[in-house]
Structure formats: structure tokens, C-alpha cells
């Protein structure tokens, strides 16, 4: 089986659900965390959590 045929069968296996699952994956791993960081309560929690850590994280706070 050639490379082109392997790629086509891989895309066919995903079907329409592949794009939906990919969009959900991106949303859960990129969009949601970035949206949470804009909420003031989450920012206060992270700042308080940073003060409790026994080591320094450069660029945090």
C-alpha cells in the first residue's frame, strides 16, 4: 500500500467525527485554560498558590 493510500484510509477512518473531536480537544486544552486565566477569582487563587510554593517559578506573578 502506498503512502497516499495509507493517508487516505486514515482520513476516512476519522470521518466527520475527527474534526469534531479535534475542535473539542483544542477547546479543552487551549481555549478553556486561557479563558480561566482572565477570571479575577482564578488569578487571585493562583497568586495565593504561588506564595505557598517552596520554590520560585520565573515569570509567574
C-alpha positions as CSV (number, residue, x, y, z in Angstrom):
1,X,0.0,0.0,0.0
2,X,1.5,3.4,-1.0
3,X,1.8,6.4,1.4
4,X,-1.0,8.2,-0.4
5,X,-3.4,5.3,0.1
6,X,-2.4,5.0,3.8
7,X,-3.1,8.7,4.3
8,X,-6.5,8.5,2.6
9,X,-7.6,5.5,4.7
10,X,-6.5,7.3,7.9
11,X,-8.7,10.3,7.0
12,X,-11.6,8.1,6.0
13,X,-11.4,6.4,9.4
14,X,-11.8,9.7,11.2
15,X,-14.7,10.8,9.1
16,X,-16.7,13.7,10.3
17,X,-16.1,12.9,13.9
18,X,-12.3,13.5,13.5
19,X,-12.9,17.3,13.0
20,X,-15.3,17.5,15.9
21,X,-13.0,15.7,18.3
22,X,-10.1,17.8,17.2
23,X,-12.0,21.0,17.8
24,X,-13.1,19.8,21.2
25,X,-9.5,18.8,22.1
26,X,-8.2,22.2,21.1
27,X,-11.0,23.9,23.1
28,X,-10.3,21.9,26.2
29,X,-6.6,22.3,26.1
30,X,-6.1,25.8,24.9
31,X,-9.2,28.0,24.9
32,X,-10.6,27.0,28.3
33,X,-7.4,27.4,30.3
34,X,-6.8,30.8,28.7
35,X,-10.4,31.9,29.4
36,X,-10.0,30.8,33.0
37,X,-6.8,32.9,33.4
38,X,-8.9,36.0,32.6
39,X,-11.3,35.5,35.6
40,X,-10.2,37.6,38.6
41,X,-11.0,34.9,41.2
42,X,-8.8,32.4,39.4
43,X,-6.0,35.0,39.2
44,X,-6.3,35.6,43.0
45,X,-6.2,31.8,43.7
46,X,-3.1,31.3,41.5
47,X,-1.4,34.3,43.2
48,X,-2.1,32.8,46.7
49,X,-1.0,29.4,45.5
50,X,2.3,30.8,44.2
51,X,3.0,32.3,47.6
52,X,2.7,28.9,49.2
53,X,5.2,27.1,46.9
54,X,8.6,26.4,48.4
55,X,10.4,27.3,45.1
56,X,10.4,30.2,42.7
57,X,8.8,30.0,39.3
58,X,10.3,32.6,36.9
59,X,7.7,34.7,35.1
60,X,4.8,33.8,37.5
61,X,3.3,36.7,39.3
